[in-house]
Amino acid sequence: MSSLEVAVIGYGLAGSVFHAPLIASEPRMRVAAVVTGSAERAAQAEREHPGVRVVPDADALFADLSGLDLVVVATPNRTHAQLAQRALAAGVPVVVDKPFAVTADDAEAVVAQAEQSGVLLSVFQNRRWDGDFLTVRQLVENGKLGAVRRFESRFERWRPVPKGGWREVGDAADGAGILLDLGPHLVDQALTAFGPVRSVYCELDRRRPGIQTDDDAFLALTHESGVRSHLWMSAVTPQLGPRFRVLGSESGYVTYGLDPQEAALREGKRPGDGPWGTVDSADWGTLGADPDLAPYPTLAGDYLAFYTAMADALIDGAPVPVDPRDAVTVLRILESARDSATSGAARAL
């Protein structure tokens, strides 16, 4: 069988580090085209994916979509919805990097177009396949925690000096700020593990001089199940908290550090090069109730599972790996969170 030919629009961090290496690692897919206006990134793409067609802008790609089976949108946030709609209008399936769009209404319009045209659409929520999150889900599903009461999740960094990119100096139309950068990951994980949300409370701050948008946020979600999710995202945390702390009626689970897959991809490694997504036993989380605590093995992470499932969807008609309506719900929650931060009160959904 010939490979699925994939075009990646954008070859910055998202396109070159996350999407393209994973696509190239799926045996049924090939990085066939890359869109970038940077000569340096064009050379990088040609070096990393021999035979790839590199074009300078999206117009050049859409002028000739012949032979393409999938378009991946890995561009700055403000362009996600527009580019996804262009691909769908041409009848080509689409994967959109997170956040799906800048607004929930824009995301809803993209989903409606995909459904009306019968073209596949998915959103790259790769953090569903973090090893530590897979471990949390395993613990919840096998009942080792009892009834979960609170789920704490953090993406914290210590970056006291801004880098000055569009995520920090952009405006609302750009989709700038930490809430829209890291919030889609944290909220999607909470929804995946604990289901629909009935209310959201948010604290949102701009801590560093010279930036134009939020760099420190806290969200409290109340799930319909009764679970409360407490989510932190920050660029100004001099001492990092646990990645996950999950408290149940019988036991708790605490783990520190980040899933190793992003670091491996940044170093140029790919799934299949050796053990992938594994965590050394010294870095496993802790399970139990004081004083009876013990290390608990972290499952291996598997970002490649997203593109494996996407290939299954394209070839065999299987479900897409992430339902785009899940991503619309995430954006609705983040918009309610921003309203909550402005008013100082919780918002019902």
Buried (B, 14 or more C-beta within 10 A) or exposed (E): EEBBBBBBBBBBEBBBBBBBBBBBBBEBBBBBBBBBEEEEBBEBBBEBBEEBBBBEEBEEBBEEBEEBBBBBBBBBBBBBBBBBBBBBEBEBBBBBBBBBBBBBEBBBBBBEBBEEEEBBBBBBBBBBBBBBBBBBBEBBEEEBBBEBBBBBBBBBBEEEEBEEEBBBBBEBEBBBBBBBBBBBBBBBBBBBBBEEBEBBBBBBBBEBEEBBBBBBBBBBBBBEEEBBBBBBBBBBBEEBBBBBBBBBEEBBBBBBEEBBBBEBBEEEBBBEEEEBBBBEEEEBBBBBBEEEEEBBBBBBBBBBBBBBBBBBBBEEEEEBBBBBBBBBBBBBBBBBBBEBBEEEEBBEB
